[in-house]
């Protein structure tokens, strides 16, 4: 598989055109590692590729008016959101959406569904019958019944089974009533108040008497509706316009020409009943409470079914009786469901127990994480059976262990407040692992872009990440593009995952360089230890010979060759003997320190080494290549420091002071120069850059020369030329 990048004006990338080959061939897997010094490419490229994953448009943040070009293809097909996954360096708020997917065991889920299919069909039939008799929607039935009997809805089938086998009274007559008529929410609010059931009973008796004995009022035209008519006629000026109405009293029509007369007639009807002032007060009190359309409908309903009034003394018990009555009225479908459920119950119970113990893909990921990463917490899922069998959302719990023998369950936000930055990153990576495992199961080709995932980790966890990357690199449909500004991590990926035995593998270890117009991606020149390559070419490559001076100096120090160590130190710092050291002297030292080079012959034996360093630095700064090799940068850095010391020694003009310096010579000279020439601000600033940009030592460990790799070549050239002018 080949990835083709053609980008312009994408988050600071002026221009980038490159083809990266991910084709699997023998021992070479589908992995490329791209080392990019800070400010070169890495974050910008990750953002542009993330935009593809999220179907967003890319742009240049600083210069949004510039036209952006983003052509990215896999095997000549445009890369789309389904075939790319970008893993950012760190995102504290990131949480995998794939946990549920990884927890599901398809075999168990299928067995469970099959075991419950017949039960579900019977359940649906019963719920349909209950909905019909109760007047409620199908979906509301399980919740209402479970709530009435104080049971969780997940135990609905068990509840129905228990009710079926209980010896209970026959409540089937209650099935004549609809749930909404009996338990209107507004009526339930009133029923919840103390003594309302007694007030309601007295009210209904009085109301019935009023209606039955009145010659004017009826159930349809009761006292409240009559009052509404009276108010309406008054407000509209009906009688003021000389209109009148006829009212039937004792079967005789009487004409009413004023609102006062109408109210008088209606009041007379009520007074026939309310001879007792106490009774009148009780009636008015409840009558005001029944002021809404819903409560008035309930009053009319309960007046016809006064036998139900005592039930409102205990609404909860009334609901149980009602649903029992509904179930009894649906005896056939109820009996069929319970019978089917019992016959399958043992099988279902076995499957649920299996689900609780199931070794899912999720657990496999967590086990890998717990074994490889050093963190003070462990994960578990409390409701795994529900996730597997009932499509529930997983309930993730964290067990925190501080190493003192006590384990405590903590919430996610508390955990984040407790963890170190590296441990937080580990938790983030765990969520990333979930996403990767989900894509592994999906089987579709995926370009996985990994943006400095090991940044800020200690070595144990960094190597744990490398091991996991090596694992997923073996997945046939995964192609890994690893972006990093950590040269050590880049070299580890190269050595442990990509390798360097073939030209294809070597081309997949890439370094980025940036100019003012474009970014170039070139294969890393030194696939193994750089010093091995230099040592092999001492005799014919002058740059290798010179750049190796600080490395051989370290070896001489470690191996006890003190005289040789001091001689080589005089080529990195100006000493009284620095100008007298020739290539012949260097050859003799190399032969002794490098025991496998006893016959080494270096060219131009009589030439002074410092002259060669300066000459080479001049050549490099004149050509000014944007991306010189490491040896070239080391030589320019050495020349910068020598020229800076030459200037400061001349200005200080105190040989006794210079000879007395035992270590950190450049810094000691710099401090002395500031002491004498504190007013020379521009020169002091320039010399300070020398201290910052030229390393004191280039160690044998490969990652120790990462700073000079990251350093801009043009900045080194510029600094060298400026330092050369100090003495003029």
C-alpha positions in Angstrom: 0.0 0.0 0.0 1.3 3.5 -0.9 0.3 6.7 0.8 0.6 9.8 -1.4 0.7 13.2 0.3 0.3 16.4 -1.6 -0.3 19.3 0.8 0.0 23.1 0.6 -0.9 25.7 3.2 -2.1 23.2 5.8 -1.6 24.4 9.3 1.8 25.8 8.5 2.9 23.2 5.9 3.9 25.4 3.0 4.3 22.5 0.7 4.8 18.7 1.1 4.8 16.2 -1.7 5.8 12.6 -0.8 5.0 9.0 -1.4 5.4 6.6 1.5 5.4 2.9 0.8 3.6 0.6 3.3 3.7 -2.5 1.2 4.3 -5.7 3.2 7.2 -7.7 1.8 8.8 -10.5 3.8 10.0 -9.2 7.1 9.1 -5.6 6.2 5.7 -4.7 7.7 3.3 -1.9 7.0 5.1 0.7 9.2 6.8 4.0 8.5 8.4 6.2 11.2 8.8 9.9 10.5 11.1 12.0 12.7 10.4 15.7 12.6 12.2 18.3 14.7 10.0 20.6 16.7 8.3 23.2 14.5 8.9 21.2 11.3 5.9 19.1 10.4 4.6 16.6 12.9 1.6 18.4 14.5 0.6 20.1 11.3 0.5 16.8 9.4 -1.4 15.1 12.2 -4.0 17.9 12.1 -4.5 17.7 8.4 -4.9 13.9 8.5 -7.3 14.2 11.5 -9.4 16.5 9.4 -9.8 13.7 6.9 -10.9 11.3 9.7 -13.5 13.9 10.9 -14.5 15.0 7.5 -13.4 18.6 8.1 -11.8 21.1 5.8 -8.1 21.9 6.4 -6.7 25.4 6.4 -3.7 27.6 7.4 -4.4 29.1 10.8 -2.1 32.1 10.4 -2.7 32.8 6.8 -6.3 31.6 6.2 -6.5 33.5 2.9 -3.9 31.3 1.3 -5.4 28.5 -0.8 -5.1 25.1 0.8 -4.4 21.9 -1.0 -4.9 18.6 0.6 -4.7 15.6 -1.6 -4.1 12.3 0.3 -4.6 9.0 -1.3 -4.1 5.3 -0.6 -3.2 3.2 -3.7 -4.5 6.0 -5.9 -7.8 6.2 -4.1 -8.7 9.3 -2.0 -8.2 8.6 1.7 -11.6 8.8 3.5 -12.9 8.8 7.0 -13.5 5.0 7.1 -9.8 4.2 6.4 -7.9 6.4 8.7 -7.5 6.7 12.5 -5.4 9.5 13.9 -4.1 9.0 17.5 -3.2 12.4 19.0 -0.3 12.8 21.4 -2.7 13.3 24.4 -6.3 14.2 25.1 -7.4 14.1 28.7 -11.1 14.2 27.8 -10.8 11.4 25.2 -12.9 8.3 25.9 -13.3 5.4 23.7 -16.7 4.8 22.1 -15.8 1.2 21.4 -16.0 -0.3 25.0 -19.5 -1.7 24.4 -18.5 -3.2 21.1 -15.5 -5.0 22.7 -17.5 -6.3 25.6 -20.0 -8.0 23.5 -19.6 -11.8 23.0 -21.5 -12.5 19.8 -21.9 -16.2 20.5 -23.4 -15.7 24.0 -25.5 -12.8 22.7 -26.9 -15.1 19.9 -27.6 -17.9 22.4 -29.3 -15.5 24.8 -31.5 -14.0 22.0 -32.5 -17.5 20.8 -33.3 -18.6 24.3 -35.5 -15.6 24.9 -37.0 -15.3 21.4 -40.1 -17.4 22.3 -40.3 -15.7 25.7 -40.1 -12.2 24.0 -42.9 -13.2 21.6 -45.1 -14.2 24.5 -44.1 -11.2 26.5 -45.0 -8.9 23.6 -48.4 -10.6 23.3 -49.2 -10.1 27.0 -48.1 -6.5 26.9 -50.3 -5.9 23.9 -53.3 -7.4 25.8 -52.5 -5.4 29.0 -52.2 -2.2 26.9 -55.6 -2.8 25.4 -57.3 -3.4 28.8 -55.5 -0.6 30.6 -55.6 2.1 28.0 -51.8 2.7 28.3 -49.2 2.4 25.5 -47.4 -0.9 25.1 -44.0 0.6 26.0 -45.3 2.0 29.3 -46.7 -1.3 30.7 -43.5 -3.0 32.1 -42.4 0.2 33.8 -45.8 0.8 35.4 -46.2 -2.7 36.7 -42.6 -2.8 38.0 -43.1 0.5 39.7 -46.3 -0.6 41.3 -44.7 -3.6 42.9 -41.3 -1.9 43.7 -39.2 -4.1 41.4 -36.6 -3.1 38.9 -37.8 -3.4 35.3 -35.0 -5.9 34.5 -36.9 -8.3 36.9 -40.2 -7.9 35.0 -40.5 -11.5 33.9 -39.6 -12.8 37.4 -42.2 -10.5 38.9 -44.9 -11.8 36.5 -43.9 -15.4 37.4 -44.2 -14.7 41.2 -47.5 -13.0 40.9 -48.9 -15.9 38.9 -48.0 -18.4 41.6 -49.2 -16.3 44.5 -52.7 -17.1 46.1 -54.4 -13.8 45.6 -57.9 -12.4 45.6 -59.8 -12.0 42.4 -59.5 -8.4 41.1 -60.6 -9.1 37.6 -63.6 -6.8 38.0 -61.2 -3.8 38.1 -60.2 -4.6 34.5 -63.4 -2.7 33.6 -61.6 0.6 34.5 -58.9 2.4 32.5 -55.7 3.3 34.3 -55.9 6.9 33.2 -59.4 7.3 34.7 -58.3 6.1 38.0 -54.8 7.6 38.3 -54.8 10.9 36.6 -51.6 12.7 37.8 -53.5 15.7 39.0 -55.9 13.5 41.0 -53.0 11.6 42.4 -51.5 14.8 43.6 -54.7 15.5 45.6 -54.9 12.0 46.8 -51.5 12.2 48.3 -52.7 14.8 50.8 -53.9 13.9 54.2 -57.6 13.2 54.7 -58.4 13.8 51.0 -60.0 10.4 50.7 -62.5 11.3 53.5 -63.1 14.7 52.1 -63.7 13.2 48.7 -66.2 10.6 50.1 -68.3 13.3 51.8 -68.1 15.5 48.7 -69.3 12.8 46.4 -72.3 12.0 48.6 -73.2 15.7 48.7 -72.7 16.1 45.0 -74.9 13.2 44.2 -77.7 14.6 46.4 -77.4 18.0 44.8 -77.7 16.5 41.3 -80.5 14.1 42.1 -82.7 16.5 44.0 -82.3 19.5 41.7 -84.9 20.5 39.2 -82.4 22.6 37.3 -79.0 20.8 37.5 -77.9 17.5 36.1 -74.6 15.6 35.7 -74.1 17.2 32.3 -75.2 20.7 33.5 -73.8 20.7 37.1 -73.3 23.6 39.4 -69.8 24.4 38.1 -70.9 24.5 34.5 -74.0 26.6 35.4 -71.7 29.1 37.2 -69.5 29.2 34.1 -72.5 30.0 31.9 -73.6 32.8 34.3 -70.2 34.4 34.3 -69.9 34.2 30.5 -73.3 35.9 30.0 -72.4 38.7 32.5 -69.0 39.4 31.0 -70.3 39.6 27.4 -73.1 42.0 28.4 -75.8 39.5 27.3 -78.6 40.8 29.6 -77.5 44.5 29.2 -78.5 44.1 25.5 -82.1 43.2 26.6 -81.6 39.5 25.8 -83.1 36.7 28.0 -82.8 33.0 28.6 -85.4 30.3 29.4 -84.7 27.9 32.3 -86.7 24.8 33.0 -87.8 24.6 36.7 -89.9 21.7 37.7 -90.6 21.1 34.0 -91.9 24.7 33.6 -89.9 27.2 31.5 -89.2 30.5 33.1 -87.8 33.5 31.4 -84.7 35.1 33.0 -83.9 38.6 32.0 -81.0 39.5 34.3 -77.8 38.0 35.6 -78.8 38.6 39.2 -82.0 36.5 38.7 -80.0 33.7 37.0 -77.5 33.5 40.0 -80.4 33.6 42.4 -82.0 30.6 40.8 -78.8 28.6 40.8 -78.1 29.6 44.4 -81.6 28.5 45.4 -80.8 25.0 44.0 -77.6 24.7 46.0 -79.3 26.0 49.2 -81.8 23.2 49.0 -78.9 20.9 49.8 -76.6 23.1 51.9 -79.0 23.8 54.8 -76.1 22.8 57.1 -73.4 25.5 57.0 -70.6 23.0 57.9 -71.6 20.7 55.0 -71.6 23.7 52.7 -68.1 24.7 53.8 -66.7 21.2 53.2 -68.3 21.0 49.8 -66.9 24.4 48.8 -63.4 23.4 50.0 -63.2 20.3 47.9 -65.1 21.9 45.0 -62.3 24.5 44.7 -59.7 21.7 44.5 -61.6 20.1 41.6 -61.1 23.1 39.4 -59.4 21.6 36.3 -60.8 19.7 33.4 -59.0 16.5 34.5 -60.2 16.6 38.2 -63.7 17.5 37.2 -63.8 14.5 34.8 -62.6 12.4 37.7 -65.3 13.7 40.0 -68.0 12.7 37.4 -66.3 9.3 37.0 -66.0 8.6 40.8 -69.6 9.8 41.4 -70.7 6.9 39.2 -68.3 4.5 40.9 -68.4 5.4 44.5 -67.5 1.8 45.5 -63.9 2.8 44.5 -63.7 5.7 47.0 -62.2 3.6 49.8 -59.3 2.5 47.6 -57.9 6.0 47.5 -56.9 5.7 51.1 -53.9 3.6 49.9 -53.1 4.5 46.3 -50.1 2.2 46.1 -52.1 -0.8 47.1 -54.9 0.2 44.7 -52.4 0.1 41.8 -51.3 -3.4 42.8 -54.9 -4.6 42.8 -55.6 -2.9 39.5 -52.6 -4.5 37.7 -53.4 -7.8 39.3 -56.9 -7.4 37.9 -55.5 -6.6 34.4 -53.3 -9.6 34.5 -56.2 -11.8 35.6 -58.3 -10.6 32.8 -55.5 -11.6 30.4 -55.2 -15.0 32.0 -54.4 -16.9 28.8 -51.5 -14.8 27.6 -50.2 -14.4 31.1 -50.2 -18.2 31.7 -48.5 -18.8 28.4 -45.7 -16.3 29.1 -44.9 -17.6 32.5 -44.9 -21.2 31.4 -42.5 -20.4 28.5 -40.3 -18.3 30.7 -40.0 -21.0 33.3 -39.1 -23.6 30.7 -36.2 -21.4 29.4 -35.2 -19.9 32.7 -32.4 -22.4 33.5 -30.9 -21.9 30.1 -31.1 -18.1 30.4 -29.6 -18.2 33.9 -26.7 -20.3 32.6 -26.1 -17.8 29.8 -26.2 -14.8 32.2 -23.7 -16.5 34.5 -21.5 -17.2 31.5 -21.7 -13.5 30.4 -20.6 -12.3 33.9 -17.5 -14.5 33.6 -16.9 -14.0 29.9 -13.3 -13.3 28.7 -14.2 -10.7 26.1 -11.9 -8.7 23.8 -12.3 -5.8 26.2 -10.8 -7.9 29.0 -8.0 -9.0 26.7 -7.1 -5.3 26.1 -7.2 -4.5 29.8 -5.0 -7.5 30.6 -2.4 -6.4 28.1 -2.5 -2.9 29.5 -2.2 -4.0 33.1 0.7 -6.3 32.3 2.7 -3.9 30.2 2.0 -0.5 31.8 3.0 0.6 35.2 0.0 2.5 36.7 -1.7 2.5 40.1 -5.2 1.6 38.9 -7.1 -1.4 37.4 -10.3 -1.3 35.4 -13.4 -3.5 35.7 -16.9 -3.5 34.4 -19.7 -4.0 37.0 -22.5 -4.8 34.5 -20.8 -6.9 32.0 -23.7 -9.3 31.7 -26.1 -6.4 30.9 -23.7 -5.0 28.3 -23.3 -8.4 26.6 -27.0 -9.5 26.7 -29.1 -6.3 27.0 -27.1 -3.7 25.1 -26.7 -1.7 28.3 -24.0 1.0 28.5 -20.9 -0.3 30.4 -20.3 0.9 33.9 -16.5 1.4 34.2 -15.0 1.2 37.6 -11.5 2.1 38.7 -9.7 0.3 41.6 -6.9 2.5 42.9 -3.9 0.9 44.6 -1.3 3.2 46.2 0.9 0.2 47.2 0.0 0.3 50.9 -2.3 -2.7 50.9 -5.7 -0.9 50.5 -7.6 -0.8 47.2 -10.3 1.9 46.8 -12.9 2.4 44.1 -12.7 5.9 42.6 -14.6 7.8 40.0 -13.0 8.8 36.6 -12.7 12.5 37.5 -11.2 11.7 40.9 -8.7 9.4 39.2 -7.6 12.1 36.8 -7.1 14.5 39.8 -4.8 11.9 41.4 -2.7 10.6 38.6 0.6 12.0 37.4 0.9 13.3 33.9 2.5 10.1 32.6 -0.2 8.0 34.3 -2.9 10.1 32.7 -1.3 9.5 29.4 -1.4 5.8 30.1 -5.1 6.0 30.7 -5.5 7.8 27.5 -3.6 5.1 25.7 -5.8 2.5 27.2 -8.8 4.2 25.5 -6.8 4.3 22.3 -6.2 0.5 22.5 -10.0 0.0 22.7 -10.4 1.9 19.5 -7.6 0.0 17.7 -9.0 -3.4 18.8 -12.4 -2.5 17.5 -10.8 -1.6 14.1 -8.9 -4.9 14.2 -12.1 -6.8 14.5 -13.8 -4.8 11.7 -11.2 -6.1 9.2 -11.1 -3.0 6.9 -7.8 -1.5 5.8 -6.9 1.3 8.1 -4.0 3.9 8.1 -3.3 4.5 11.8 -1.4 7.8 12.3 0.3 7.9 15.7 1.4 11.3 16.8 4.1 11.1 19.5 2.1 8.6 21.6 5.1 7.9 23.9 5.8 11.6 24.7 6.6 12.2 28.4 6.7 8.6 29.3 9.3 6.9 31.4 11.3 4.2 29.7 9.2 1.3 31.1 6.0 2.6 29.7 7.7 3.8 26.5 8.9 0.3 25.7 5.4 -1.0 26.6 4.0 1.2 23.9 6.7 0.0 21.4 5.7 -3.6 22.2 2.1 -2.9 21.6 2.9 -1.1 18.3 4.9 -4.1 17.2 1.8 -6.3 18.0 -0.6 -4.2 15.9 2.0 -3.9 13.1 1.4 -7.6 12.6 -2.3 -7.0 11.8 -2.5 -7.5 8.0 -5.0 -4.7 7.4 -3.2 -2.1 9.6 -0.7 0.4 8.2 1.1 2.5 10.8 2.5 6.0 10.2 4.4 6.9 13.4 5.1 10.7 13.9 7.6 11.8 16.5 10.0 14.6 17.5 11.8 12.3 19.9 14.8 10.9 18.0 15.3 8.2 20.5 11.8 6.9 20.1 12.2 7.1 16.3 15.4 5.0 16.5 13.6 2.4 18.8 10.7 2.1 16.3 13.2 1.7 13.5 15.3 -1.0 15.3 12.5 -3.0 16.9 9.7 -2.8 14.4 10.9 -1.6 11.0 14.4 -3.0 10.9 17.2 -2.0 8.5 18.1 -5.2 6.6 16.6 -4.2 3.3 16.4 -1.1 1.2 12.6 -1.1 1.6 12.9 -1.1 5.4 15.5 1.7 5.3 13.3 3.9 3.2 10.6 3.7 5.9 12.7 5.5 8.5 12.2 9.1 7.4 13.5 12.5 8.6 11.8 15.8 7.9 13.5 19.0 7.0 11.9 22.4 6.5 12.8 25.3 4.2 11.0 28.6 3.7 9.1 27.1 0.8 8.6 23.4 1.5 9.1 20.4 3.7 11.1 17.4 2.5 11.0 13.8 3.8 14.2 11.9 3.3 15.3 8.5 4.3 17.4 8.4 7.5 21.0 8.0 6.5 22.2 6.2 9.6 19.9 3.3 10.2 22.1 1.9 13.1 24.6 3.5 15.4 26.0 6.6 13.7 29.4 6.1 15.2 29.7 2.7 13.5 29.2 4.3 10.1 31.7 7.0 10.9 34.3 4.6 12.2 34.0 2.5 9.0 34.8 5.5 6.8 37.5 7.4 8.8 40.2 6.8 6.2 38.3 8.3 3.3 35.8 10.7 4.7 37.3 13.8 6.4 33.9 14.8 7.9 33.6 11.4 9.6 37.2 11.8 11.0 36.5 15.2 12.4 33.0 14.6 13.7 34.3 11.6 15.6 36.6 13.6 17.8 34.0 14.2 20.6 33.0 10.5 20.5 36.5 9.2 20.7 37.3 11.7 23.4 34.5 10.1 25.5 35.8 6.7 24.9 39.3 7.8 25.9 37.9 9.1 29.2 35.9 6.0 29.9 38.8 3.7 29.1 41.4 5.5 31.1 43.5 7.1 28.3 43.9 10.4 30.1 46.6 11.8 27.9 44.6 11.1 24.7 41.5 12.5 26.4 43.2 15.8 27.2 44.6 16.0 23.7 41.2 15.6 22.1 39.7 18.1 24.6 42.2 20.6 23.1 40.4 20.2 19.8 37.0 21.1 21.3 38.4 23.9 23.5 41.2 26.2 22.7 44.2 25.2 24.8 47.9 26.2 24.6 48.5 23.0 22.5 45.4 23.1 20.3 47.2 24.7 17.3 49.9 22.0 17.4 47.7 18.9 17.1 48.0 17.3 13.6 46.1 14.6 11.8 49.0 12.3 12.5 48.4 12.9 16.3 44.7 12.2 15.7 45.6 9.0 13.9 47.7 7.7 16.7 45.0 8.4 19.2 42.3 6.7 17.1 44.6 3.6 16.7 45.0 3.2 20.5 41.4 4.0 21.6 39.7 2.1 18.8 41.3 -1.2 19.3 39.9 -2.6 16.0 41.6 0.1 14.0 45.4 -0.6 14.7 46.3 0.0 11.1 44.2 3.1 10.5 45.7 5.6 8.0 44.2 9.1 7.9 44.9 11.5 5.0 47.0 14.7 5.2 48.8 13.6 8.4 50.8 16.9 8.7 47.9 19.3 8.5 46.7 20.8 11.8 43.3 19.4 12.9 41.9 22.8 13.9 42.6 24.1 10.4 40.7 21.3 8.9 37.7 21.9 11.3 37.6 25.6 10.3 38.1 24.9 6.6 35.3 22.3 6.6 33.0 24.7 8.5 33.7 27.4 6.0 32.8 25.1 3.1 29.6 24.0 4.7 28.4 27.5 5.6 29.2 28.7 2.1 27.2 25.9 0.4 24.5 26.3 3.1 22.6 23.1 2.5 19.3 23.1 4.3 19.7 19.6 5.7 23.4 18.7 6.2 24.2 15.3 7.7 24.8 14.9 11.4 28.6 15.0 11.0 28.4 18.3 9.2 26.4 19.9 12.0 28.8 18.5 14.6 31.8 20.1 12.7 30.1 23.5 12.4 29.1 23.4 16.1 32.8 22.6 17.0 34.0 25.4 14.8 31.6 27.9 16.4 32.8 27.1 19.8 36.5 27.3 18.9 36.0 30.7 17.2 34.0 32.0 20.1 36.7 30.9 22.6 39.4 32.4 20.3 37.6 35.8 20.5 37.0 35.7 24.2 40.5 34.6 25.1 41.9 37.5 23.0 39.6 40.0 24.6 40.2 38.8 28.2 43.9 38.8 27.6 44.7 36.9 30.8 46.6 33.7 30.0 47.0 32.8 33.6 43.2 32.9 34.1 42.6 30.8 30.9 45.2 28.2 31.9 43.5 27.9 35.3 40.2 26.8 33.9 39.7 23.1 34.7 36.2 22.5 33.2 33.3 24.1 31.4 35.8 26.4 29.6 33.4 28.1 27.3 31.1 29.1 30.2 34.0 30.2 32.3 35.3 32.4 29.5 31.8 33.8 28.8 31.3 34.7 32.5 34.7 36.5 32.6 33.9 38.3 29.4 30.7 39.6 30.8 32.5 40.8 33.9 34.9 42.8 31.9 32.7 43.9 28.9 29.3 44.2 30.4 28.4 47.1 28.1 28.9 44.9 24.9 25.3 43.8 24.9 25.2 42.6 21.3 28.3 40.5 21.5 27.3 39.1 24.9 23.9 38.0 23.3 25.8 36.4 20.4 28.2 34.5 22.7 25.2 33.4 24.8 23.8 31.7 21.7 27.1 29.8 21.4 26.5 28.4 24.9 23.0 27.4 24.0 23.5 26.0 20.5 26.8 24.1 20.7 26.7 21.1 23.0 29.4 20.6 25.5 29.6 16.9 24.7 28.4 14.6 22.0 27.9 11.3 23.9 28.0 7.8 22.5 24.3 7.2 23.2 22.4 8.0 20.0 19.7 10.0 21.7 22.2 12.4 23.2 22.8 14.1 19.9 19.1 14.7 19.3 19.5 18.4 20.2 21.9 19.0 17.3 19.7 17.0 15.0 16.8 19.3 15.9 18.9 22.4 15.4 18.3 24.4 12.2 21.2 24.1 9.8 20.8 27.7 8.6 20.8 28.9 12.2 24.2 27.1 12.7 25.6 28.6 9.5 24.4 32.1 10.6 25.9 31.8 14.1 29.2 30.5 12.7 29.5 33.5 10.3 28.5 36.0 13.0 31.1 34.5 15.5 33.8 34.7 12.9 33.2 38.5 12.6 33.5 39.2 16.3 37.2 39.9 16.1 36.9 42.3 13.1 
